[in-house]
Amino acid sequence: MKKTIVFCFLAVSLLLLATPQPTISLTSAVVKVTAYCHSGRTASGIPVQDGILALSRDLEYQLGMRFGDLVKLEGLGTYAFEDRMASYKRRQADIWLPRYAEAMRFGVKYNIMLVKVI
């Protein structure tokens, strides 16, 4: 009787361990999008230019972003992640624009889908 119970326990344990466990891979998020304008270099060290995006650090971590990775902002285009936002910002993307007036006109866009291009 004991051998049967031990055998059943071991069989069930092996089945549970052998079953692949689901993994979570976050590749998209709903974010607030703003625009910024400054001269100089990004956090990655390259000069600011069209197509550059800064991300809040929580998104950088959650999406597993590295400098140079591409993201698509639904309805806005595709951008290269090359800059970081201030540490207190959350769930936010900031696109670089060459002129302050353009950045102000861009304003704030809410509930934009950000998708990491893989």
C-alpha positions in Angstrom: 0.0 0.0 0.0 2.8 2.4 0.9 4.7 1.6 -2.3 1.6 2.4 -4.3 1.0 5.7 -2.6 4.7 6.7 -3.0 4.7 5.6 -6.6 1.5 7.7 -7.4 3.0 10.7 -5.6 6.2 10.5 -7.6 4.3 10.0 -10.9 2.1 13.1 -10.2 5.2 15.1 -9.2 7.0 14.2 -12.3 4.1 15.1 -14.5 3.8 18.5 -12.8 7.5 19.2 -13.2 7.6 18.1 -16.8 4.7 20.2 -17.9 6.0 23.5 -19.4 5.1 26.5 -17.3 3.6 29.5 -19.1 5.8 32.6 -19.4 4.7 36.2 -19.5 6.4 38.3 -22.1 5.1 41.9 -22.2 5.7 43.5 -25.6 3.1 46.2 -25.5 1.6 48.8 -23.1 -0.9 51.6 -23.1 1.0 54.9 -22.4 0.7 58.6 -22.2 2.8 60.3 -25.0 4.3 63.7 -24.8 7.0 65.5 -26.9 10.3 67.2 -25.9 12.8 69.5 -27.5 16.4 69.9 -26.4 19.8 70.0 -28.1 22.7 67.8 -27.1 22.9 64.0 -26.6 20.5 61.3 -25.4 21.0 59.0 -22.5 22.5 56.5 -25.0 25.1 59.1 -26.0 23.9 59.8 -29.6 22.9 63.3 -30.7 19.2 64.0 -30.6 17.5 63.6 -34.0 14.2 62.8 -35.7 12.8 59.3 -34.7 14.2 59.3 -31.2 12.0 58.3 -28.2 12.5 58.6 -24.5 10.7 56.0 -22.2 9.9 56.1 -18.6 12.1 53.7 -16.6 9.2 51.4 -15.6 8.4 50.8 -19.3 12.1 50.3 -20.1 12.3 47.6 -17.5 8.9 45.9 -18.2 9.4 45.7 -21.9 13.1 44.7 -21.6 14.1 47.6 -23.8 17.7 48.3 -24.8 19.0 51.4 -26.5 18.4 51.1 -30.2 15.2 49.0 -29.9 12.3 50.1 -32.0 8.8 50.8 -30.7 5.7 51.6 -32.6 3.3 54.2 -31.2 -0.1 53.5 -32.7 -1.1 56.3 -35.1 2.2 58.2 -34.5 4.9 56.1 -36.1 8.0 54.0 -35.3 10.7 55.4 -33.0 14.1 54.2 -31.7 14.5 54.1 -27.9 17.6 56.2 -27.2 16.7 58.3 -24.2 15.3 58.0 -20.7 12.8 60.1 -18.9 13.1 61.3 -15.3 12.8 58.5 -12.7 9.5 59.7 -11.3 7.7 59.4 -14.7 5.5 56.3 -15.1 4.0 54.6 -18.2 5.0 57.5 -20.5 6.8 57.9 -23.8 8.4 61.2 -25.0 9.2 61.8 -28.6 11.8 64.2 -29.7 10.8 67.1 -31.9 13.3 69.7 -33.3 11.4 72.9 -32.2 9.8 73.9 -28.9 6.7 75.2 -30.7 6.1 71.8 -32.3 6.5 70.0 -29.0 4.0 72.4 -27.4 1.5 71.9 -30.2 1.9 68.1 -29.9 0.6 68.3 -26.4 -0.3 65.2 -24.5 -1.9 62.1 -26.0 -3.5 59.6 -23.7 -4.2 55.8 -24.2 -1.7 55.3 -27.0 -0.7 51.7 -27.7 3.1 51.2 -27.6 4.3 48.0 -29.2 7.9 46.8 -29.0 9.1 45.9 -32.5 10.8 42.5 -32.3 
